[in-house]
Amino acid sequence: MAISLSETGTTVEKDAAGHWQAHIGIYLPGISYWDGYRVQVRMIHASDQIVRGIEPKIFDLFWHDDSDLGLWDTTVDLTAHSDGNFGQEGSYLYRFQLLNHDRVVTFWFSDPFARATGKGNLSAFTVDSAAAGFSWHDAGFVVPEVDELVVYEVHVGEFNDTFDGLATQLDYLKGLGINAIELMPVTNVKEEVEWGYTPLSYFAPDERYGGPEGMKRLVDACHGRGIAVILDAVYAHAHPEFAYNLVYESSGRPNPMMGRFAEEFFDRPGTDFTREFTRDYFFTASKYWLDEYHVDGFRYDYVPGIFDGPTGSGYADLVYRTYTHTRQPGAYPRFRPDNGYSRVIQCAEHLPDARGILRTTYSNTAWQNGLLDEANRQADQPVQVSFAHQLDPELIGYPSHYTNPATGDIIPVAPFQYLESHDHSRFINQFGPQGPSDLLGQPYGNRDRFYMTQPYVIALYTAKGVPMLWNGQEFAENWSVPGQGLGRVLYSRPLHWEYFYDARGRSLIRLYRIMAELRSQHRALGSRGFFYYYDDPAHRQNGIIAFRREAGTDGGASAERFVVVLNFSGQDADAWVEWPKAGRWEEQIDKADNPRAPLQVPADGDVLPVRIPSNYGAVYLHTQG
């Protein structure tokens, strides 16, 4: 028997007499009435939660002995009670309790299928006679191809408090060339400040961010601006108080979901994908987010924790099932499955083997720290060939397509490229601390040296692969992140939006916006295509990296040719470059504000110098033969 969301969670409707009723159901495999178990739900109107003298109402759930999944449920007539606000419209909070005969086994656990939550470890539902189904306006939205993606990783709370707050700044993100946002986890957590990587539930957007309606408004607003939404899916581990950990740990019954599977993550309860219930639970969650919230894909957190090989029962099976599900005829037009493949975004965080995960599974993107690591290493050393090689992922073994020989499926793939992510201190911090430190004793980065990041920004937008920004890097956000400990995840780091307005922030944002426009306008600067690195010892000695990007180089009039020259040194430098085509080459970054004289190349392959300012770069486009 497969998991059914019509049996689980809470649904509210009126009966024939016009009374509000709440149906509440939960699967507890192996928790049987015949073994003496009882399940109760404790429910209270949110307005009465902390009112003296008003206690939660307690209702017993009925056990279905014919359910293979151990269904317990009940239907509560809300209007049959008059204590406090119970029976009135509004929000209700509830939790379960497990007993054996009269002995409390699990004092408090939330609903693992709840569609809404309260603060902390509470589930919720709403009674509203005026409620109507959400009105979507995104019928014409199409998810961008992998080759076109420019991604912005964002923590909703730290960016602008709520889903609605984030939605008000989508035009700002569009100006950075963004056409996809990757949301850090948005399901509810126990602590008031938490990154979200120890989830308590998997079906409910956190009420602190605006709950289900706020999440829908955000996705709808994103789609209205051509922006896809990627959800951070934390399927490898959960909070110790996650229902399927807490109930079975306290009862001693065999756990249908939690257990050792692949790599474990510290001491957090892991999920066991050898078990059918686990596989079905997370696949059901993914389908729900695709259908109910119109999300466009998932960034799967900590894939080593759920990966047991390319034909295994864990990650590989999950992404295959998700991909196949999105190819149903007519079901998901935003993924354009009529093209022969689905554009659903499935991004694996498998840092030990990002290349392998793209070659052998239905992941079409992957996190990989190669560019970030090499940029950090190069920040205080001479120019490294290894950094230049990271700008062409195929050169270092990344595939351009995934092919399934059994099904014939072929999908384009590309790794994410980034200088920053939530897991690391800000890139600006590589160029020296600037006191004072934050409350954890972590030093702020020195924003006076923002200019030292500029050649890296140009490299990010002109490299192959999918560029990703971490929120605030575009104005040199300078928080630090401890290497380990709870200070990583239980400490709020809201963006310093005042940085946007100072001279350092404005200068840097100008460059991001120019580079974003260049990438969006020119296919030669996309995720794949021709890349050639000028491996010149004289360049490296002068702090120079130079490379070519081309598209349509078949001799036709539509061919695009770029030469990118980056100067990572503290002095202006001459770079002698071989120009592949005779004619006029025009610099693109400063052509509006501080144009440089076009370069005239007499013959194909001529080697001519260009002068590049310190800690900067130039992007030359061939404009006339």
C-alpha positions as CSV (number, residue, x, y, z in Angstrom):
1,M,0.0,0.0,0.0
2,A,1.3,3.4,-1.0
3,I,1.3,6.5,1.2
4,S,-1.9,8.6,0.7
5,L,-2.0,12.2,1.6
6,S,-5.8,12.0,1.6
7,E,-5.6,9.7,4.7
8,T,-2.9,11.6,6.6
9,G,-2.3,15.1,7.9
10,T,-5.4,17.3,8.6
11,T,-8.2,18.2,6.3
12,V,-11.0,20.5,7.3
13,E,-14.6,20.6,5.9
14,K,-18.2,21.0,6.9
15,D,-20.5,18.1,7.4
16,A,-24.1,17.8,6.1
17,A,-25.3,19.8,9.1
18,G,-22.9,22.7,8.4
19,H,-20.5,21.8,11.3
20,W,-16.8,22.2,10.9
21,Q,-14.9,18.9,11.1
22,A,-11.2,18.1,11.1
23,H,-10.0,14.7,9.9
24,I,-6.6,13.8,11.3
25,G,-4.6,10.8,10.3
26,I,-1.1,9.4,10.8
27,Y,0.7,6.3,9.7
28,L,2.5,4.4,12.5
29,P,3.7,1.1,11.1
30,G,4.1,-1.6,13.7
31,I,2.2,0.4,16.4
32,S,-0.8,-1.8,16.9
33,Y,-3.9,-1.5,19.0
34,W,-3.7,-5.3,19.7
35,D,-0.3,-4.6,21.4
36,G,-2.0,-2.2,23.8
37,Y,-1.1,1.0,22.0
38,R,-3.3,4.0,21.9
39,V,-2.8,7.3,20.0
40,Q,-4.4,10.6,21.1
41,V,-4.4,14.0,19.5
42,R,-4.3,17.1,21.8
43,M,-5.8,20.1,20.1
44,I,-6.3,23.8,21.0
45,H,-7.4,27.0,19.3
46,A,-4.3,29.1,18.8
47,S,-5.9,32.1,20.6
48,D,-6.2,29.9,23.7
49,Q,-2.7,28.4,23.7
50,I,-1.4,30.2,26.7
51,V,-4.6,31.2,28.4
52,R,-4.9,30.1,32.0
53,G,-7.6,27.5,32.6
54,I,-8.0,26.4,29.0
55,E,-6.5,23.0,28.2
56,P,-6.2,21.2,24.9
57,K,-9.0,18.9,23.9
58,I,-8.0,15.3,23.8
59,F,-9.3,12.8,21.2
60,D,-8.6,9.2,20.6
61,L,-7.6,8.0,17.2
62,F,-9.0,4.8,15.7
63,W,-6.5,2.1,14.5
64,H,-7.3,0.5,11.1
65,D,-6.2,-3.2,11.4
66,D,-6.6,-3.5,7.6
67,S,-4.0,-0.8,6.9
68,D,-0.6,-2.1,5.9
69,L,0.9,1.2,6.9
70,G,-0.6,1.3,10.4
71,L,-3.2,4.1,9.9
72,W,-4.6,5.8,12.9
73,D,-7.2,8.5,12.4
74,T,-10.2,10.4,13.8
75,T,-12.7,13.0,12.8
76,V,-13.3,15.8,15.3
77,D,-16.5,17.8,15.3
78,L,-15.0,21.2,16.1
79,T,-18.3,22.9,16.8
80,A,-19.3,20.4,19.5
81,H,-17.1,22.1,22.0
82,S,-17.4,25.7,23.4
83,D,-14.5,26.1,25.8
84,G,-12.6,29.2,24.9
85,N,-12.4,29.7,21.2
86,F,-12.6,26.1,20.3
87,G,-15.1,25.6,17.5
88,Q,-14.5,29.1,16.2
89,E,-12.7,29.9,13.0
90,G,-9.0,30.5,13.1
91,S,-5.8,28.5,13.6
92,Y,-5.6,25.4,15.6
93,L,-2.5,23.7,17.1
94,Y,-2.2,20.0,17.7
95,R,0.2,17.3,18.7
96,F,0.0,13.5,19.3
97,Q,0.7,11.4,22.3
98,L,1.4,7.6,22.3
99,L,0.3,5.4,25.1
100,N,0.4,1.8,26.0
101,H,-2.7,1.1,28.0
102,D,-2.5,4.0,30.4
103,R,1.3,4.5,30.3
104,V,2.6,7.4,28.3
105,V,5.2,6.1,25.8
106,T,5.8,9.2,23.7
107,F,4.7,12.3,25.5
108,W,4.6,14.7,22.5
109,F,5.2,14.3,18.8
110,S,4.1,16.4,15.9
111,D,2.4,15.3,12.7
112,P,5.0,14.1,10.1
113,F,2.3,14.8,7.4
114,A,1.2,18.2,8.7
115,R,0.6,20.8,5.9
116,A,1.1,23.7,8.4
117,T,2.9,24.2,11.7
118,G,3.0,26.3,14.8
119,K,6.2,27.4,16.5
120,G,8.5,24.7,17.6
121,N,7.3,21.2,17.5
122,L,3.6,21.8,16.9
123,S,1.3,21.0,13.9
124,A,-1.5,23.3,12.8
125,F,-4.5,23.7,10.6
126,T,-6.9,26.6,9.9
127,V,-10.6,26.9,9.8
128,D,-11.7,29.8,7.5
129,S,-15.1,29.9,5.8
130,A,-13.8,32.6,3.4
131,A,-10.8,30.6,2.3
132,A,-10.6,29.8,-1.4
133,G,-8.1,27.9,-3.4
134,F,-4.9,29.8,-4.2
135,S,-5.1,31.5,-7.6
136,W,-2.0,30.7,-9.6
137,H,-0.9,33.0,-12.4
138,D,2.0,31.0,-13.8
139,A,0.5,28.9,-16.6
140,G,2.9,30.3,-19.1
141,F,6.1,29.9,-17.1
142,V,8.8,27.5,-18.4
143,V,11.8,26.4,-16.4
144,P,15.1,27.6,-18.0
145,E,17.4,25.1,-19.6
146,V,20.4,24.0,-17.5
147,D,22.6,26.0,-19.9
148,E,20.7,29.2,-19.1
149,L,20.6,28.9,-15.3
150,V,22.0,31.6,-13.0
151,V,21.1,30.7,-9.4
152,Y,20.9,32.7,-6.2
153,E,21.1,30.7,-3.0
154,V,19.0,32.5,-0.4
155,H,18.1,32.1,3.3
156,V,14.6,33.6,3.5
157,G,14.9,34.9,7.1
158,E,18.4,36.4,6.7
159,F,17.6,37.9,3.3
160,N,14.3,39.7,4.1
161,D,12.5,38.0,7.0
162,T,9.6,36.3,5.1
163,F,8.5,34.8,1.8
164,D,6.7,38.0,1.1
165,G,9.8,40.0,2.0
166,L,11.8,38.0,-0.5
167,A,9.1,38.5,-3.1
168,T,9.4,42.2,-2.9
169,Q,13.0,42.1,-4.0
170,L,12.7,39.8,-7.1
171,D,13.3,42.7,-9.4
172,Y,16.6,43.3,-7.6
173,L,17.6,39.6,-8.2
174,K,16.6,39.9,-11.9
175,G,19.1,42.7,-12.2
176,L,21.8,40.3,-11.1
177,G,20.9,38.0,-14.0
178,I,19.1,35.5,-11.7
179,N,16.6,33.1,-13.2
180,A,16.5,30.6,-10.4
181,I,16.5,30.9,-6.6
182,E,17.6,28.1,-4.4
183,L,15.8,28.3,-1.1
184,M,17.6,27.0,2.0
185,P,15.2,24.7,3.9
186,V,11.8,26.2,4.5
187,T,10.1,23.5,6.5
188,N,9.7,24.0,10.3
189,V,12.4,23.6,12.8
190,K,12.4,23.5,16.6
191,E,14.7,26.4,17.3
192,E,13.8,30.0,16.6
193,V,17.0,30.5,14.6
194,E,18.1,27.5,12.6
195,W,19.4,26.9,9.1
196,G,16.8,24.2,8.6
197,Y,18.9,21.1,8.1
198,T,17.3,19.3,11.1
199,P,13.7,19.2,9.9
200,L,10.7,18.3,12.0
201,S,8.4,17.9,9.1
202,Y,8.6,17.7,5.3
203,F,5.2,19.0,4.0
204,A,4.8,22.4,5.8
205,P,6.5,25.7,5.0
206,D,7.5,27.3,8.2
207,E,4.9,29.7,9.7
208,R,7.7,32.1,10.7
209,Y,8.3,32.8,7.0
210,G,4.6,33.1,6.1
211,G,3.4,29.5,6.0
212,P,1.7,27.8,3.0
213,E,0.1,30.9,1.5
214,G,3.2,32.9,1.8
215,M,5.2,30.2,0.0
216,K,2.7,30.0,-2.8
217,R,2.7,33.8,-3.2
218,L,6.5,33.7,-3.5
219,V,6.6,30.9,-6.1
220,D,3.9,32.6,-8.1
221,A,5.7,35.9,-8.0
222,C,9.0,34.2,-9.1
223,H,7.3,32.5,-12.0
224,G,5.8,35.8,-13.1
225,R,9.4,37.1,-13.5
226,G,10.8,34.1,-15.2
227,I,12.5,32.8,-12.0
228,A,12.5,29.1,-11.1
229,V,12.3,28.0,-7.5
230,I,14.6,25.2,-6.2
231,L,13.8,23.8,-2.8
232,D,16.5,22.5,-0.4
233,A,15.4,18.9,0.3
234,V,16.9,17.5,3.5
235,Y,16.2,13.8,3.1
236,A,19.2,12.2,4.6
237,H,18.6,13.1,8.3
238,A,16.1,14.8,10.6
239,H,15.8,16.4,14.0
240,P,15.9,13.9,17.0
241,E,12.3,14.9,17.7
242,F,11.1,14.1,14.2
243,A,8.0,11.8,14.8
244,Y,9.4,8.7,13.1
245,N,12.6,9.0,15.3
246,L,10.9,9.9,18.6
247,V,8.0,7.4,18.5
248,Y,10.1,4.3,17.7
249,E,13.0,5.3,19.9
250,S,10.7,5.6,22.9
251,S,8.5,2.5,22.1
252,G,11.3,0.2,21.1
253,R,9.4,-1.0,18.0
254,P,11.2,-1.6,14.7
255,N,11.6,1.8,13.0
256,P,10.0,2.0,9.5
257,M,12.1,4.9,8.4
258,M,15.1,5.9,10.5
259,G,18.4,3.9,10.7
260,R,21.8,3.5,9.2
261,F,22.0,3.5,5.4
262,A,25.0,5.2,3.8
263,E,27.2,7.8,5.4
264,E,25.9,9.2,8.7
265,F,26.0,13.0,9.4
266,F,27.3,13.6,12.9
267,D,24.8,12.4,15.5
268,R,21.6,13.3,13.7
269,P,19.1,10.5,13.0
270,G,19.6,9.1,9.5
271,T,17.0,7.8,7.1
272,D,17.1,4.3,5.8
273,F,16.2,4.0,2.1
274,T,16.3,0.2,2.2
275,R,12.8,0.5,3.7
276,E,9.9,1.0,1.4
277,F,8.1,3.4,3.7
278,T,11.2,5.8,3.7
279,R,11.3,5.7,-0.1
280,D,7.6,6.3,-0.5
281,Y,7.5,9.1,2.2
282,F,10.2,11.2,0.5
283,F,8.9,10.6,-3.0
284,T,5.4,11.6,-1.8
285,A,6.9,14.8,-0.2
286,S,8.7,15.7,-3.5
287,K,5.5,15.2,-5.5
288,Y,3.6,17.3,-3.0
289,W,5.9,20.3,-3.4
290,L,5.9,20.0,-7.2
291,D,2.1,19.9,-7.2
292,E,0.9,22.0,-4.3
293,Y,3.7,24.7,-4.4
294,H,4.7,24.6,-8.1
295,V,8.4,24.3,-7.1
296,D,10.7,23.5,-10.0
297,G,13.1,21.2,-8.5
298,F,15.3,20.2,-5.5
299,R,18.8,20.7,-4.2
300,Y,19.3,17.4,-2.3
301,D,21.3,18.0,0.8
302,Y,24.1,15.7,1.8
303,V,23.6,13.1,-0.9
304,P,26.4,10.8,0.5
305,G,23.9,10.0,3.3
306,I,21.3,8.5,0.9
307,F,23.5,7.3,-2.0
308,D,24.1,3.5,-2.4
309,G,25.2,3.5,-6.0
310,P,23.8,4.4,-9.4
311,T,21.3,1.5,-9.3
312,G,20.6,1.6,-5.6
313,S,17.4,2.0,-3.7
314,G,18.4,5.4,-2.3
315,Y,19.2,8.7,-4.1
316,A,19.5,7.3,-7.6
317,D,16.0,5.7,-7.4
318,L,14.5,8.9,-5.9
319,V,15.8,11.2,-8.7
320,Y,14.8,8.7,-11.3
321,R,11.3,8.4,-10.0
322,T,11.0,12.2,-9.7
323,Y,12.2,12.7,-13.2
324,T,9.9,10.0,-14.6
325,H,7.0,11.5,-12.7
326,T,7.5,15.0,-14.2
327,R,7.3,13.5,-17.8
328,Q,3.7,12.5,-17.5
329,P,1.9,13.9,-20.6
330,G,0.3,17.2,-19.9
331,A,1.0,17.2,-16.1
332,Y,4.0,19.6,-15.9
333,P,4.1,21.9,-19.0
334,R,6.7,24.1,-17.2
335,F,9.2,21.3,-17.5
336,R,8.7,21.0,-21.3
337,P,8.8,17.2,-21.4
338,D,7.6,17.4,-25.0
339,N,11.3,18.2,-25.8
340,G,12.2,14.7,-25.1
341,Y,13.4,15.3,-21.5
342,S,12.1,17.0,-18.4
343,R,13.7,20.3,-17.2
344,V,13.0,19.5,-13.6
345,I,16.0,20.7,-11.6
346,Q,17.6,18.0,-9.5
347,C,20.8,19.2,-7.9
348,A,22.9,16.9,-5.9
349,E,25.1,18.0,-3.0
350,H,27.6,15.1,-3.4
351,L,30.9,17.0,-2.8
352,P,33.1,13.8,-2.7
353,D,32.1,12.8,-6.3
354,A,30.0,15.5,-8.1
355,R,31.4,14.2,-11.4
356,G,30.2,10.7,-10.7
357,I,26.7,11.7,-9.6
358,L,26.2,13.6,-12.8
359,R,27.4,10.7,-14.9
360,T,25.3,8.0,-13.3
361,T,22.1,9.5,-12.0
362,Y,19.2,11.7,-13.1
363,S,20.8,14.7,-11.4
364,N,21.1,17.4,-14.0
365,T,23.1,19.7,-11.7
366,A,25.4,19.3,-8.7
367,W,27.0,21.4,-6.1
368,Q,30.8,21.1,-6.2
369,N,33.3,23.1,-4.2
370,G,36.1,23.1,-6.8
371,L,35.9,26.8,-7.9
372,L,35.3,28.0,-4.3
373,D,38.3,26.0,-3.0
374,E,40.6,27.1,-5.7
375,A,39.6,30.7,-5.4
376,N,40.3,30.6,-1.6
377,R,43.6,29.0,-2.3
378,Q,44.6,31.5,-4.9
379,A,43.5,34.5,-2.8
380,D,46.9,34.8,-1.1
381,Q,49.1,33.0,-3.7
382,P,50.2,33.5,-7.3
383,V,47.8,32.7,-10.1
384,Q,47.1,28.9,-10.2
385,V,46.6,26.8,-13.3
386,S,44.2,24.7,-11.2
387,F,41.9,27.7,-10.7
388,A,41.8,28.3,-14.5
389,H,41.0,24.6,-15.1
390,Q,38.0,25.0,-12.8
391,L,36.5,27.4,-15.3
392,D,36.0,24.6,-17.7
393,P,34.4,21.7,-15.8
394,E,34.5,19.3,-18.8
395,L,38.2,19.8,-18.9
396,I,38.5,18.3,-15.4
397,G,36.1,15.4,-16.0
398,Y,32.5,16.7,-15.7
399,P,30.1,15.3,-18.3
400,S,27.9,17.5,-20.5
401,H,25.0,15.0,-20.7
402,Y,23.7,12.1,-18.7
403,T,22.7,9.1,-20.8
404,N,20.7,6.1,-19.5
405,P,21.5,3.2,-21.9
406,A,18.5,1.2,-20.7
407,T,15.8,3.8,-21.3
408,G,17.6,6.0,-24.0
409,D,17.0,9.1,-21.8
410,I,19.6,11.8,-22.5
411,I,19.6,15.0,-20.4
412,P,22.0,18.0,-20.4
413,V,23.9,18.4,-17.1
414,A,26.2,21.0,-15.7
415,P,27.7,21.6,-12.3
416,F,27.1,24.7,-10.2
417,Q,30.0,27.2,-10.0
418,Y,30.3,29.4,-7.0
419,L,32.7,31.5,-4.9
420,E,30.4,31.4,-1.8
421,S,27.8,29.2,-0.3
422,H,26.1,29.0,3.1
423,D,28.6,26.4,4.3
424,H,31.6,28.8,4.2
425,S,32.6,32.2,5.4
426,R,32.3,35.0,2.8
427,F,34.8,35.1,0.0
428,I,35.8,38.7,1.0
429,N,37.0,37.3,4.3
430,Q,39.9,35.7,2.4
431,F,41.4,39.1,2.0
432,G,41.9,40.0,5.6
433,P,39.8,40.5,8.7
434,Q,38.2,43.8,9.7
435,G,37.3,44.2,13.3
436,P,35.3,44.1,15.4
437,S,34.2,40.4,15.5
438,D,30.6,39.2,15.8
439,L,29.1,37.8,19.1
440,L,30.7,34.4,18.4
441,G,34.1,36.0,18.1
442,Q,34.2,35.4,14.3
443,P,36.0,38.3,12.5
444,Y,34.2,40.2,9.8
445,G,35.9,40.4,6.4
446,N,37.6,43.5,5.2
447,R,35.2,45.1,2.7
448,D,37.8,47.8,1.9
449,R,39.4,45.1,-0.3
450,F,36.2,44.4,-2.3
451,Y,38.2,45.2,-5.4
452,M,40.3,42.1,-5.0
453,T,37.2,40.0,-5.6
454,Q,36.5,41.6,-9.0
455,P,38.4,39.3,-11.3
456,Y,36.8,36.3,-9.6
457,V,33.3,37.8,-10.3
458,I,34.2,38.2,-14.0
459,A,35.5,34.6,-14.0
460,L,32.3,33.3,-12.4
461,Y,30.0,34.8,-15.0
462,T,32.2,33.8,-18.0
463,A,33.0,30.3,-16.9
464,K,31.3,27.1,-18.0
465,G,28.8,25.6,-15.6
466,V,25.9,27.2,-13.8
467,P,26.8,30.4,-11.8
468,M,25.5,30.5,-8.3
469,L,25.6,33.5,-5.9
470,W,25.1,33.2,-2.1
471,N,22.8,36.0,-0.9
472,G,24.7,39.2,-0.2
473,Q,27.9,38.4,-1.9
474,E,27.1,40.9,-4.6
475,F,27.7,43.8,-2.2
476,A,30.5,42.1,-0.2
477,E,28.6,40.7,2.7
478,N,31.3,39.8,5.3
479,W,29.9,37.4,7.9
480,S,32.1,34.6,9.0
481,V,31.0,31.0,9.6
482,P,32.7,28.8,12.2
483,G,34.3,25.7,10.9
484,Q,32.2,23.5,13.3
485,G,29.8,23.6,16.2
486,L,26.3,24.9,16.7
487,G,27.4,28.5,15.9
488,R,27.2,27.5,12.3
489,V,23.5,26.8,12.3
490,L,22.0,28.4,15.4
491,Y,23.2,32.0,14.8
492,S,21.3,34.6,12.8
493,R,23.3,36.4,10.1
494,P,20.9,38.8,8.5
495,L,22.2,40.7,5.5
496,H,23.8,44.1,6.0
497,W,21.6,45.8,3.5
498,E,23.3,49.1,4.4
499,Y,26.3,47.7,2.4
500,F,24.3,48.0,-0.7
501,Y,24.5,51.8,-0.4
502,D,28.1,52.4,0.4
503,A,30.8,53.0,-2.3
504,R,32.2,49.5,-2.0
505,G,28.9,47.8,-2.3
506,R,27.8,50.0,-5.2
507,S,31.0,49.4,-7.1
508,L,30.7,45.7,-6.8
509,I,27.0,45.5,-7.6
510,R,27.7,47.5,-10.8
511,L,30.1,44.8,-11.9
512,Y,27.7,41.9,-11.1
513,R,25.0,43.6,-13.1
514,I,27.2,44.2,-16.1
515,M,28.4,40.6,-16.1
516,A,24.9,39.3,-15.6
517,E,23.7,41.2,-18.7
518,L,26.6,39.9,-20.7
519,R,25.9,36.3,-19.8
520,S,22.2,36.6,-20.5
521,Q,22.7,38.2,-23.9
522,H,25.4,36.0,-25.3
523,R,25.1,32.2,-25.7
524,A,28.9,31.9,-26.0
525,L,29.0,32.7,-22.2
526,G,26.6,30.0,-21.3
527,S,27.0,26.8,-19.3
528,R,28.7,24.9,-22.0
529,G,30.3,25.5,-25.4
530,F,33.9,26.1,-26.5
531,F,36.4,27.1,-23.9
532,Y,40.2,27.5,-24.5
533,Y,42.6,28.4,-21.7
534,Y,45.8,30.2,-22.7
535,D,48.3,28.3,-20.5
536,D,51.1,30.9,-20.7
537,P,53.8,31.0,-17.9
538,A,54.3,34.7,-18.6
539,H,50.6,35.3,-17.9
540,R,50.9,33.5,-14.6
541,Q,54.0,35.4,-13.6
542,N,52.1,38.7,-14.1
543,G,48.9,37.4,-12.3
544,I,47.0,36.9,-15.6
545,I,44.5,34.3,-16.7
546,A,43.2,34.5,-20.2
547,F,40.7,32.3,-22.1
548,R,38.4,32.1,-25.0
549,R,34.6,31.5,-25.1
550,E,32.9,30.8,-28.4
551,A,29.6,29.6,-29.8
552,G,28.5,28.8,-33.3
553,T,32.1,28.8,-34.6
554,D,31.2,27.2,-37.9
555,G,32.2,30.2,-40.0
556,G,28.7,31.5,-40.1
557,A,27.6,35.1,-39.5
558,S,26.0,34.1,-36.1
559,A,29.3,33.0,-34.6
560,E,30.2,34.6,-31.2
561,R,33.8,35.0,-30.0
562,F,35.0,36.3,-26.7
563,V,38.4,36.7,-25.2
564,V,38.4,37.1,-21.4
565,V,41.5,38.5,-19.6
566,L,41.7,38.6,-15.8
567,N,44.3,40.4,-13.7
568,F,44.6,39.1,-10.2
569,S,47.6,41.1,-9.3
570,G,47.9,44.5,-7.5
571,Q,49.5,46.2,-10.6
572,D,48.2,47.1,-14.0
573,A,49.6,44.5,-16.5
574,D,50.1,43.9,-20.2
575,A,48.8,40.6,-21.4
576,W,50.0,39.3,-24.7
577,V,47.1,37.3,-26.2
578,E,46.6,35.3,-29.4
579,W,43.5,36.7,-31.0
580,P,41.7,33.9,-33.0
581,K,40.1,36.1,-35.6
582,A,41.1,39.2,-37.5
583,G,39.0,42.3,-37.2
584,R,37.6,44.5,-34.5
585,W,37.5,43.4,-30.8
586,E,35.5,45.6,-28.4
587,E,35.8,45.5,-24.6
588,Q,32.4,45.0,-23.0
589,I,32.6,45.6,-19.3
590,D,33.3,49.3,-19.4
591,K,31.9,50.2,-22.8
592,A,29.2,52.4,-21.3
593,D,31.0,54.3,-18.5
594,N,34.7,54.2,-19.5
595,P,35.1,52.7,-22.9
596,R,38.4,51.5,-24.1
597,A,39.6,51.9,-27.7
598,P,38.7,48.9,-29.8
599,L,41.5,46.5,-30.6
600,Q,42.2,45.9,-34.3
601,V,43.7,42.5,-35.1
602,P,45.3,42.4,-38.6
603,A,45.3,38.6,-39.1
604,D,43.9,35.5,-37.5
605,G,46.1,34.3,-34.7
606,D,48.0,37.5,-34.2
607,V,49.5,38.0,-30.8
608,L,48.8,41.5,-29.5
609,P,48.9,43.1,-26.0
610,V,46.0,44.5,-24.0
611,R,46.5,46.4,-20.7
612,I,44.4,45.2,-17.8
613,P,43.9,47.2,-14.6
614,S,44.9,45.6,-11.4
615,N,42.4,43.3,-9.6
616,Y,40.1,43.6,-12.6
617,G,39.5,42.1,-16.1
618,A,38.3,42.7,-19.6
619,V,35.9,40.9,-21.8
620,Y,36.5,41.4,-25.5
621,L,33.9,40.6,-28.1
622,H,34.7,40.1,-31.8
623,T,32.3,42.6,-33.5
624,Q,33.6,43.0,-37.0
625,G,35.6,40.7,-39.4
